[in-house]
Amino acid sequence: MWSDTMRLRHWSPSEGYASGDSLLSLLTTGWEISAASRVQGKSPAPMFNVTLVRADETLEVLVLDGPVARSIVPRYIPGLQQIV
């Protein structure tokens, strides 16, 4: 999934949301998804609410739906296998 030619994309909790690339960077740096859900009605763009954990840290991230997010997030949402 990760290539040596790809660069980590920084994301800060002060940002309103993260891209799929930012989520991938977080996962590459040791964070793991513990829960995920679709966000309904809060934004005109489709979003996921993702809970990440690393050691004793927890991070809530709003992730913009897109090709990268769709390849990662659905496996953490029970009953949601494919997003069209």
Phi and psi restraints in degrees (value plus and minus 20) as a CYANA .aco file:
   2 TRP   PHI    -127.8   -87.8
   2 TRP   PSI     115.8   155.8
   3 SER   PHI    -131.6   -91.6
   3 SER   PSI     129.9   169.9
   4 ASP   PHI     -82.7   -42.7
   4 ASP   PSI     -41.5    -1.5
   5 THR   PHI    -104.9   -64.9
   5 THR   PSI     -30.4     9.6
   6 MET   PHI    -103.6   -63.6
   6 MET   PSI     128.4   168.4
   7 ARG   PHI    -127.6   -87.6
   7 ARG   PSI     126.0   166.0
   8 LEU   PHI     -85.9   -45.9
   8 LEU   PSI     119.2   159.2
   9 ARG   PHI    -126.3   -86.3
   9 ARG   PSI     101.8   141.8
  10 HIS   PHI     -90.9   -50.9
  10 HIS   PSI     121.8   161.8
  11 TRP   PHI    -158.4  -118.4
  11 TRP   PSI     120.8   160.8
  12 SER   PHI    -140.6  -100.6
  12 SER   PSI     122.7   162.7
  13 PRO   PHI     -78.8   -38.8
  13 PRO   PSI     -37.5     2.5
  14 SER   PHI     -94.3   -54.3
  14 SER   PSI     -34.5     5.5
  15 GLU   PHI     -98.1   -58.1
  15 GLU   PSI     128.3   168.3
  16 GLY   PHI     -86.0   -46.0
  16 GLY   PSI     -54.2   -14.2
  17 TYR   PHI    -177.4  -137.4
  17 TYR   PSI     147.2   187.2
  18 ALA   PHI    -134.4   -94.4
  18 ALA   PSI     133.6   173.6
  19 SER   PHI    -105.6   -65.6
  19 SER   PSI     149.6   189.6
  20 GLY   PHI     -81.1   -41.1
  20 GLY   PSI     -55.6   -15.6
  21 ASP   PHI     -83.7   -43.7
  21 ASP   PSI     -58.9   -18.9
  22 SER   PHI     -86.5   -46.5
  22 SER   PSI     -60.2   -20.2
  23 LEU   PHI     -81.5   -41.5
  23 LEU   PSI     -64.5   -24.5
  24 LEU   PHI     -80.2   -40.2
  24 LEU   PSI     -60.1   -20.1
  25 SER   PHI     -83.5   -43.5
  25 SER   PSI     -62.0   -22.0
  26 LEU   PHI     -81.8   -41.8
  26 LEU   PSI     -63.1   -23.1
  27 LEU   PHI     -84.4   -44.4
  27 LEU   PSI     -56.0   -16.0
  28 THR   PHI     -89.2   -49.2
  28 THR   PSI     -46.3    -6.3
  29 THR   PHI    -117.1   -77.1
  29 THR   PSI       0.1    40.1
  30 GLY   PHI      85.9   125.9
  30 GLY   PSI     -26.9    13.1
  31 TRP   PHI     -97.0   -57.0
  31 TRP   PSI     129.9   169.9
  32 GLU   PHI    -148.9  -108.9
  32 GLU   PSI     123.1   163.1
  33 ILE   PHI     -97.6   -57.6
  33 ILE   PSI     104.8   144.8
  34 SER   PHI    -123.5   -83.5
  34 SER   PSI     -42.3    -2.3
  35 ALA   PHI    -181.0  -141.0
  35 ALA   PSI     134.8   174.8
  36 ALA   PHI    -174.5  -134.5
  36 ALA   PSI     128.8   168.8
  37 SER   PHI    -171.8  -131.8
  37 SER   PSI     139.0   179.0
  38 ARG   PHI     -95.4   -55.4
  38 ARG   PSI     122.6   162.6
  39 VAL   PHI    -117.4   -77.4
  39 VAL   PSI     104.6   144.6
  40 GLN   PHI    -129.6   -89.6
  40 GLN   PSI     104.4   144.4
  41 GLY   PHI      58.7    98.7
  41 GLY   PSI     -22.8    17.2
  42 LYS   PHI    -107.9   -67.9
  42 LYS   PSI     -39.0     1.0
  43 SER   PHI    -163.8  -123.8
  43 SER   PSI     128.1   168.1
  44 PRO   PHI     -88.7   -48.7
  44 PRO   PSI     -41.1    -1.1
  45 ALA   PHI    -116.0   -76.0
  45 ALA   PSI     123.6   163.6
  46 PRO   PHI     -84.6   -44.6
  46 PRO   PSI     115.8   155.8
  47 MET   PHI    -156.7  -116.7
  47 MET   PSI     140.2   180.2
  48 PHE   PHI    -139.2   -99.2
  48 PHE   PSI     123.1   163.1
  49 ASN   PHI    -119.0   -79.0
  49 ASN   PSI      99.2   139.2
  50 VAL   PHI    -139.9   -99.9
  50 VAL   PSI     110.7   150.7
  51 THR   PHI    -122.5   -82.5
  51 THR   PSI     103.5   143.5
  52 LEU   PHI    -132.4   -92.4
  52 LEU   PSI     125.8   165.8
  53 VAL   PHI    -150.8  -110.8
  53 VAL   PSI     126.9   166.9
  54 ARG   PHI    -172.0  -132.0
  54 ARG   PSI      95.8   135.8
  55 ALA   PHI      34.7    74.7
  55 ALA   PSI    -140.4  -100.4
  56 ASP   PHI    -121.3   -81.3
  56 ASP   PSI      -3.6    36.4
  57 GLU   PHI    -121.8   -81.8
  57 GLU   PSI     126.5   166.5
  58 THR   PHI    -149.5  -109.5
  58 THR   PSI     120.8   160.8
  59 LEU   PHI    -157.3  -117.3
  59 LEU   PSI     106.2   146.2
  60 GLU   PHI    -117.2   -77.2
  60 GLU   PSI     105.7   145.7
  61 VAL   PHI    -149.6  -109.6
  61 VAL   PSI     110.8   150.8
  62 LEU   PHI    -109.5   -69.5
  62 LEU   PSI     101.0   141.0
  63 VAL   PHI    -135.3   -95.3
  63 VAL   PSI     107.4   147.4
  64 LEU   PHI     -86.9   -46.9
  64 LEU   PSI     109.5   149.5
  65 ASP   PHI     -86.3   -46.3
  65 ASP   PSI     114.7   154.7
  66 GLY   PHI    -193.7  -153.7
  66 GLY   PSI    -199.2  -159.2
  67 PRO   PHI     -75.3   -35.3
  67 PRO   PSI     -63.2   -23.2
  68 VAL   PHI     -90.4   -50.4
  68 VAL   PSI     -66.1   -26.1
  69 ALA   PHI     -80.7   -40.7
  69 ALA   PSI     -60.5   -20.5
  70 ARG   PHI     -84.9   -44.9
  70 ARG   PSI     -44.2    -4.2
  71 SER   PHI    -103.3   -63.3
  71 SER   PSI     -34.4     5.6
  72 ILE   PHI    -130.1   -90.1
  72 ILE   PSI     -73.8   -33.8
  73 VAL   PHI     -87.4   -47.4
  73 VAL   PSI     -62.2   -22.2
  74 PRO   PHI     -74.5   -34.5
  74 PRO   PSI     -48.2    -8.2
  75 ARG   PHI     -89.9   -49.9
  75 ARG   PSI     -30.1     9.9
  76 TYR   PHI    -123.1   -83.1
  76 TYR   PSI     -18.4    21.6
  77 ILE   PHI    -132.5   -92.5
  77 ILE   PSI      90.0   130.0
  78 PRO   PHI     -76.8   -36.8
  78 PRO   PSI     112.3   152.3
  79 GLY   PHI      63.2   103.2
  79 GLY   PSI     -25.7    14.3
  80 LEU   PHI    -130.4   -90.4
  80 LEU   PSI      81.1   121.1
  81 GLN   PHI    -119.4   -79.4
  81 GLN   PSI     -57.7   -17.7
  82 GLN   PHI    -154.5  -114.5
  82 GLN   PSI     122.0   162.0
  83 ILE   PHI    -139.9   -99.9
  83 ILE   PSI     104.4   144.4
